[in-house]
Structure formats: structure tokens, C-alpha cells
Amino acid sequence: MQRIPGYDTRDRMVDVPLNWAKPDGATIEVFAREVTAPGRMQEDLPVLVFLQGGPGGKSPRPNRGPAWLDVATKHHRVLLLDQRGTGRSTPVQGRQFAAMDADEGADYLSCLRADSVVKDCEHIRKTLFDGKPWFTLGQSYGGFLTLSYLSHAPEGLAGCYVTGGMAGIKADAATIYRHTYPRVAHKNALYFDRYPDDRAKVNRLADRLARGDVRLPDGDVLTVRRLQYLGMELGTVEGFETLHWLLDEAFAADGEVSDSFLGTVRGMTSFDDNPLFAAIHEGIYGQDGARTGWAAQRVLSEFPAFDADARPLLFTGEMIYPWMFDDIRALRPFKPAAEALAQRPLDAPLYDHAQLAENTVPVWAAVYADDMYVDMDLSMQTVRDVGNVRLWLTNEYEHNGLRHSGRVLEHLFAMEDSLDGHAYLR
């Protein structure tokens, strides 16, 4: 056990099969960190497993937060899980994939999807926590994982909290993006309404990048389409200001793109710390034998306002495109595997619709009305299709509200304590 400011922690590591369908094959490690309030590590507390957003992101480190952690540890033992392939859970490496052929790499990536993460959780629950049902807190993609967990192992769950992650469980990847592009366009409009002078700066940047030979510190060429990817920020609590102040210093005194701008953009778009987000992102929507087939790229043609040659230039959002695996240094080793995965029928069932319809595990879900990443209309349909969901529909927070305000989890806990079993609307 280790005591750090604000918490007691204990690290746990287990070996699991890389491919749960081949339990005698290769193994990987899965890491999780137990966190309690100071002095409570030895108490018999209900366990709350945090299912991180992403995909491909490690669980947060307890560095005086995040905001929800103080709320959770008042009553729970929190388990911060590094989902397989991330953090300390046998993290994927570019050099590892550079040594694989396309099919071998796609096979590996296929083992990192939701069905395997659920099996990892169940193994940890049974081997380290005496098989007692536990609670989950799923943020964003963690909510997608929650729905998979409810589909395939509901007996392991005492209750589930979901924030910004009620996935469109009946929508394929193309349908997801047909909902997403208009939401991103709306965020662009709101952004340029707030900072109208930035439109000219963005167009000036795009025109300069279109002429070519503007390089990031790692040698990658900064293209217009990579510039557009900065729109990922627009769906977060602090995103408008992050982008505005970045653009405020975009040009140096000589009229060229500034070194500080290029350095920051490299960090924001490099995927150095999370290549899995790009490599398996569309795979989280693949089910029922369908191929995702680079859906974001295909659907882009239906929204010409997002074309890199269009002016005024619009930022894109949470879309992964095949060009990224050519243009971005950290993603190039993953290109053959990502290409193969995009064309592969994904048969592992993410959701059991019949099981979800009859679900008896209580679910307390926050759906954000203005969410840029997880479409509200698709979320509401899922709420209607899943049994025993208590809903909190709110426009007070952006997609990452859980990280910034302990009030989000406090509100979900208050819903649990209420005797009212109906949907919650706000």
C-alpha cells in the first residue's frame, strides 16, 4: 500500500489471455490501482470500477483528483483500471506493430475491443475481489463498455453509473458519423460566434498550410486536414478557450507560422501517448458482421463544408481518417493493421439487445444535451431500449464534465438514494 496526498493506493496486476477465445495462448498483463480515502484501505467498502473513456486511454492517475474521485472515495473503494493495451496493461508500441504484418496486427487490435475488456474485469472481480458484484462508473467510451458489460456479464454488476456514454447500440459507424458531423458544425458556429476574429486567422492558416512545407518539430508536415483535427477540443469544458488562445499566437512577427504554435499543435495531434485511440476507434462501432470501412471518411463526402479546401474552414471532431496513418509519425507503424481492421467483418457481439431490454441492474446515466462526441438523440434511443435506466438529461456540462466537477457524480449518487424509480430529467 502507498499513501499519497489525499488517498491510499494499492497496485494490482493480473495475467490474462490476449485472446480470451484461446485461453492457452499468449498472455498479457492487466493493471488496476485501488484507491481509497486515507486510512480506509483495510475496510470492507463497495468497489467502484472506473471505465475510462477513449478508446485507448489509460485510467487517470490520482493526482489530487480528478474531481469525481474525492466524491467516489467517500463511500467506495475505487478501482482505476488501465484497459488492455494502455498505461501499465501491456501497452501497445509502434515498434511492436512495425514488426507485424497487416493481418497479425489486426488480430491483435481485435483483442482489445469491449468484449475482452469485460472479460478482464470479470477475471479481476473473481480472483481479487471474491466474486462480489461491484459498481462501475463509465465515462464516454466507458459507458459503451458498461453496455457491453450489462449485455454479457450482468451478474457481476451491482449498479452502473454512466456519464456521456449511452452509445447508439443499434447504429452502425456510418450512422454515428451522420449524426456527429452536424453536431461538430454546430460547435464550429458557436465557437466563431464567440470569437469572430478567429475565422480570418483560421482561413489564413489554412491558406498558408495549403502552400506546403510547414513542418512540426518532429518533422511531420502540418497539413490543413491535420489543422482541422484541432476541433476535437470544441466538445470539452475548456475547449473553446484552449483553441482561441492557441490561435492567438499562431503567427510570428515575420508572418510565418510561429514555433510555439507548431510545438503545441504537434502535442495535440501527435497521438504519441495514445495511438490506440486512432487504431481501434472505428472498431468500437463495428458489430453484427459489418465492416466499418473508414466510415468517417466515407460520410465526409456528404458534408462538403468540412472539406479541407472549403473556406471558411471548419474544424472536424472525433473522427479518425485513413490519411492520419500516413501523415502522423506515431501512427505510421499501425497503418497496415488499421487498414486491415477497417475492412474486416467484426463478429464479436458488442451488445445483446434482448438482454439489455430485460436488464435489471440499476443504471444511473447522465446524458449531455450538447454533447459533441456522443449524439444525444442516439443516446436517448438507447435509454429507451435498455431496462432499468434512470436518466439525468442536462445541458449544464460538456462531454468531459465528470473530470471537471464533482457535482456530476454527486448528482448520480443522489439519484441512487432517491426512492423515485422514474426517469430523471433536468
C-alpha positions in Angstrom: 0.0 0.0 0.0 1.1 3.5 -0.7 -0.2 6.7 0.8 -0.2 9.8 -1.4 -1.7 13.2 -0.9 -5.5 12.6 -0.3 -5.6 8.9 -0.9 -4.3 5.4 0.0 -3.5 3.3 -3.1 -2.6 -0.3 -3.8 -1.4 -1.6 -7.2 -2.8 -4.9 -8.7 -1.6 -6.8 -11.7 -3.1 -9.9 -13.3 -2.2 -12.1 -16.3 -5.0 -12.7 -18.8 -5.1 -14.3 -22.2 -4.5 -11.9 -25.1 -7.3 -13.7 -26.9 -10.0 -15.0 -24.5 -11.1 -17.4 -27.1 -7.7 -19.1 -26.9 -7.0 -19.2 -23.1 -3.9 -21.3 -23.5 -2.3 -18.9 -26.0 -0.3 -15.7 -25.4 -0.9 -13.7 -22.3 -0.8 -10.0 -21.4 -0.9 -8.1 -18.1 -3.8 -6.0 -16.9 -3.1 -3.4 -14.3 -5.5 -1.7 -11.9 -5.0 0.6 -8.9 -7.1 0.5 -5.8 -7.8 3.9 -4.3 -9.5 4.7 -1.0 -9.8 7.7 1.3 -6.9 7.9 3.8 -7.0 5.1 6.4 -9.7 3.1 4.7 -7.8 0.6 2.6 -8.5 -2.2 5.0 -12.2 -1.5 5.3 -14.9 -3.6 3.5 -16.0 -1.0 1.1 -18.2 -1.5 -2.0 -16.0 -1.5 -5.1 -16.5 1.1 -7.9 -14.6 0.3 -11.1 -13.8 3.3 -13.3 -14.1 2.5 -17.0 -12.1 5.2 -18.8 -13.1 7.0 -22.0 -11.3 6.6 -25.2 -10.8 4.1 -26.5 -7.2 3.6 -25.9 -6.7 5.8 -22.9 -5.3 4.7 -19.6 -7.1 5.4 -16.3 -6.4 8.7 -14.6 -3.7 8.8 -12.0 -4.8 10.1 -8.6 -3.0 13.4 -8.6 -5.3 15.4 -6.2 -8.2 14.4 -8.4 -9.9 14.1 -10.9 -12.8 16.0 -9.4 -15.1 12.9 -9.1 -12.5 10.8 -7.2 -13.0 12.6 -3.9 -16.7 12.1 -4.2 -16.4 8.4 -5.0 -13.9 7.6 -2.2 -16.2 8.9 0.4 -18.1 5.6 0.2 -16.3 3.3 -2.2 -13.1 1.6 -2.9 -12.3 2.9 -6.4 -10.5 0.6 -8.9 -8.8 2.6 -11.6 -8.4 0.1 -14.5 -5.9 0.5 -17.3 -7.8 -1.2 -20.1 -5.8 -3.7 -22.0 -3.2 -2.1 -24.3 -3.0 1.1 -22.3 -1.0 2.5 -19.4 0.6 -0.4 -17.5 -1.6 -3.0 -19.1 0.9 -4.4 -21.7 0.7 -1.1 -23.6 0.9 -1.3 -27.4 4.0 0.1 -29.0 4.6 1.4 -32.5 7.8 -0.8 -32.9 5.7 -3.8 -31.9 3.3 -3.2 -34.8 6.0 -2.3 -37.2 7.2 -5.9 -36.9 3.7 -7.4 -37.6 2.0 -7.9 -41.0 -1.4 -6.5 -41.6 -3.5 -9.5 -40.5 -1.3 -10.2 -37.4 -1.7 -6.6 -36.4 -5.5 -6.6 -37.0 -5.8 -9.8 -35.0 -4.1 -8.1 -32.1 -6.2 -5.0 -32.3 -9.3 -7.1 -32.4 -8.4 -8.5 -29.0 -8.6 -5.0 -27.5 -12.3 -4.4 -28.0 -15.1 -4.2 -25.4 -15.8 -7.9 -25.1 -12.2 -8.6 -24.0 -12.2 -5.7 -21.5 -15.4 -7.0 -19.9 -13.7 -10.5 -19.6 -10.7 -8.8 -18.0 -13.0 -7.1 -15.5 -14.7 -10.3 -14.6 -11.4 -12.1 -14.1 -10.3 -9.4 -11.7 -13.6 -9.4 -9.8 -13.5 -13.1 -9.3 -9.8 -13.5 -8.5 -9.0 -10.4 -6.5 -12.4 -9.4 -5.0 -14.0 -12.7 -4.0 -16.5 -12.6 -6.9 -18.7 -10.0 -5.2 -20.8 -7.8 -7.6 -19.4 -4.3 -7.9 -20.4 -1.0 -9.3 -19.0 0.7 -12.4 -18.5 4.3 -13.4 -18.3 4.6 -17.2 -17.2 7.9 -18.8 -17.8 8.3 -22.6 -16.4 5.1 -24.1 -16.5 3.7 -20.6 -20.3 3.9 -21.0 -20.1 1.9 -24.1 -18.1 -0.7 -22.1 -20.8 -0.6 -19.5 -23.5 -1.5 -22.0 -21.3 -4.4 -23.2 -20.9 -5.5 -19.5 -24.6 -5.4 -19.0 -25.0 -7.5 -22.1 -22.6 -10.2 -21.3 -21.9 -10.4 -17.6 -24.7 -8.6 -15.7 -24.3 -11.0 -12.8 -21.1 -9.1 -11.9 -22.7 -5.8 -11.5 -24.5 -4.3 -8.5 -25.1 -1.0 -10.3 -23.7 1.3 -13.0 -23.1 5.0 -13.4 -22.7 6.4 -16.9 -21.6 9.9 -17.9 -21.8 10.9 -21.6 -21.6 7.3 -22.8 -25.0 5.9 -23.7 -23.9 4.6 -27.1 -26.1 4.3 -30.1 -26.3 0.5 -29.7 -28.3 0.0 -32.9 -26.3 2.4 -35.1 -23.5 1.4 -37.4 -20.4 3.6 -37.8 -21.8 5.5 -40.8 -25.0 6.4 -38.9 -22.9 7.5 -36.0 -21.0 10.0 -38.2 -24.1 11.2 -39.9 -25.2 12.4 -36.5 -21.8 13.6 -35.5 -20.9 15.9 -38.4 -23.9 18.3 -37.8 -23.1 18.4 -34.1 -19.5 19.4 -34.9 -20.7 22.0 -37.4 -22.9 23.5 -34.6 -19.9 23.7 -32.3 -17.9 25.5 -35.0 -20.7 28.0 -35.3 -20.8 28.6 -31.6 -17.1 29.0 -31.5 -16.9 31.5 -34.3 -19.8 33.4 -32.8 -17.8 33.7 -29.6 -14.5 34.5 -31.3 -15.4 36.0 -34.7 -11.9 37.3 -35.4 -10.6 33.8 -35.3 -12.3 32.9 -38.6 -9.8 35.0 -40.5 -6.9 33.6 -38.6 -8.0 30.0 -39.3 -8.5 30.8 -43.0 -5.1 32.5 -43.2 -3.5 29.4 -41.5 -5.3 27.0 -43.9 -4.1 29.0 -47.0 -0.5 29.0 -45.7 -0.6 25.3 -44.9 -2.1 24.5 -48.3 1.0 26.0 -50.0 3.1 23.3 -48.2 6.3 22.8 -46.3 5.2 23.9 -42.8 6.7 21.3 -40.5 6.1 20.3 -37.0 9.0 19.8 -34.6 9.1 16.0 -35.2 9.3 16.6 -39.0 5.7 15.9 -39.9 4.2 18.2 -42.4 1.3 20.2 -40.9 -1.5 19.9 -43.4 -4.8 21.6 -43.5 -6.7 18.4 -42.6 -4.4 17.9 -39.5 -5.1 21.5 -38.5 -8.9 20.7 -38.7 -8.4 17.9 -36.2 -7.9 20.6 -33.5 -11.7 20.7 -33.5 -11.5 17.8 -31.0 -11.2 20.5 -28.4 -14.6 22.0 -29.2 -16.6 19.5 -27.2 -14.8 19.9 -23.9 -15.4 22.3 -21.0 -12.3 24.3 -21.7 -12.1 23.6 -25.4 -13.2 27.0 -26.9 -10.6 28.9 -24.8 -7.8 26.3 -25.5 -8.3 26.7 -29.2 -8.7 30.5 -29.1 -5.5 31.2 -27.1 -3.6 28.8 -29.4 -4.8 30.7 -32.5 -3.9 34.0 -30.7 -0.2 33.2 -31.2 -0.4 31.3 -34.5 1.8 33.7 -36.4 5.3 35.1 -35.7 6.4 38.7 -36.4 7.6 37.7 -39.9 4.2 36.4 -40.9 5.1 32.8 -40.8 3.5 30.2 -38.5 5.1 30.5 -35.1 7.3 27.9 -33.5 5.2 27.9 -30.3 2.0 27.2 -32.3 3.7 24.3 -34.2 5.0 22.8 -30.9 1.6 22.9 -29.3 -0.2 21.5 -32.4 2.3 18.7 -32.5 1.5 17.7 -29.0 -2.3 18.0 -29.5 -2.3 15.9 -32.7 0.6 13.5 -32.5 -1.1 10.5 -30.8 2.3 9.8 -29.1 0.6 8.9 -25.8 -2.5 7.2 -27.3 -2.0 5.6 -30.7 -4.7 3.1 -29.9 -7.4 5.8 -30.0 -6.8 6.1 -33.7 -6.1 2.4 -34.4 -9.2 1.0 -32.9 -11.6 3.9 -32.8 -14.0 2.9 -35.6 -13.8 -0.6 -34.4 -15.9 0.3 -31.3 -18.8 0.8 -33.7 -18.3 -2.4 -35.6 -20.7 -5.3 -34.9 -23.0 -7.8 -36.4 -20.5 -8.8 -39.0 -20.3 -5.3 -40.5 -17.1 -3.6 -41.7 -16.5 -0.1 -40.6 -14.7 0.7 -43.9 -13.4 4.1 -42.8 -16.9 5.4 -42.2 -15.8 8.9 -41.1 -14.0 9.3 -44.4 -16.9 7.9 -46.5 -19.5 10.1 -44.7 -17.3 13.2 -45.0 -18.3 13.5 -48.7 -21.9 14.1 -47.6 -20.8 17.2 -45.7 -18.7 19.3 -48.1 -18.5 22.2 -45.7 -15.8 20.1 -43.9 -13.6 19.8 -47.0 -10.0 20.9 -46.4 -10.3 23.2 -49.5 -13.5 24.9 -48.2 -13.4 28.4 -46.9 -14.4 29.3 -44.3 -12.5 26.3 -42.9 -14.4 24.2 -40.4 -12.7 22.1 -37.7 -13.6 18.4 -37.6 -14.1 16.5 -34.3 -13.9 12.9 -33.1 -13.3 11.4 -36.5 -10.4 9.1 -37.5 -9.4 9.2 -41.1 -7.1 6.9 -43.1 -4.7 9.8 -44.0 -3.7 10.0 -40.4 -1.7 6.8 -40.7 0.4 8.4 -43.5 0.7 12.0 -42.1 1.3 11.3 -38.4 4.6 9.8 -37.3 3.3 7.8 -34.3 0.5 6.2 -36.3 2.5 5.0 -39.3 3.5 1.7 -37.7 -0.2 0.9 -37.2 -1.3 1.6 -40.8 -1.3 -2.0 -42.1 -3.2 -3.3 -39.1 -5.7 -0.4 -39.1 -6.4 -0.8 -42.8 -7.0 -4.5 -42.3 -9.2 -3.9 -39.3 -11.3 -1.4 -41.2 -12.1 -3.9 -43.9 -12.6 -6.9 -41.6 -16.1 -8.0 -40.6 -16.3 -7.6 -36.8 -18.3 -10.5 -35.4 -17.7 -10.2 -31.7 -21.1 -9.0 -30.4 -20.7 -5.8 -28.6 -24.3 -5.7 -27.3 -27.0 -8.2 -26.5 -30.2 -6.3 -27.3 -32.5 -8.8 -25.8 -30.5 -8.9 -22.5 -30.3 -5.1 -22.4 -34.1 -4.8 -22.9 -34.7 -7.0 -19.9 -31.9 -5.5 -17.8 -32.5 -5.4 -14.0 -29.2 -3.9 -12.9 -29.8 -0.3 -11.9 -28.2 2.2 -14.3 -27.9 5.9 -13.4 -27.0 7.8 -16.6 -26.1 11.4 -17.3 -26.8 12.4 -20.9 -25.4 15.8 -22.0 -27.8 17.6 -24.4 -25.0 19.5 -26.1 -22.5 16.6 -26.3 -20.4 16.8 -29.5 -19.0 13.3 -29.3 -21.9 11.1 -28.2 -25.1 12.1 -30.0 -28.0 12.9 -27.7 -30.7 11.6 -30.0 -28.9 8.2 -30.3 -28.3 8.2 -26.5 -32.0 8.8 -25.8 -32.9 5.9 -28.0 -30.6 3.7 -26.1 -32.1 4.9 -22.8 -35.5 3.7 -24.1 -34.1 0.4 -25.3 -32.3 -0.6 -22.0 -34.2 -1.6 -19.0 -33.9 -0.1 -15.5 -32.1 3.2 -16.6 -32.6 6.3 -14.5 -31.8 9.3 -16.7 -30.4 12.7 -16.0 -30.6 14.9 -19.1 -28.7 18.1 -18.7 -27.2 21.0 -20.6 -25.1 22.2 -17.7 -21.9 20.3 -18.7 -19.9 19.4 -21.8 -18.8 15.8 -22.5 -15.9 15.9 -20.0 -18.0 17.4 -17.2 -17.2 14.4 -14.9 -13.5 15.4 -14.9 -14.1 19.0 -14.0 -16.9 18.9 -11.4 -17.6 16.5 -8.6 -21.2 17.6 -8.8 -21.8 15.2 -11.7 -21.1 12.1 -9.7 -22.8 13.7 -6.6 -26.0 14.1 -8.7 -25.9 10.5 -9.9 -25.4 9.3 -6.3 -28.3 11.4 -5.2 -30.5 9.8 -7.9 -29.5 6.4 -6.5 -30.5 7.4 -3.0 -33.9 8.7 -4.2 -36.9 6.3 -4.0 -38.3 7.6 -7.2 -37.8 4.9 -9.9 -38.8 7.1 -12.9 -36.5 8.8 -15.4 -34.8 11.9 -14.3 -35.0 15.0 -16.5 -33.3 18.3 -15.9 
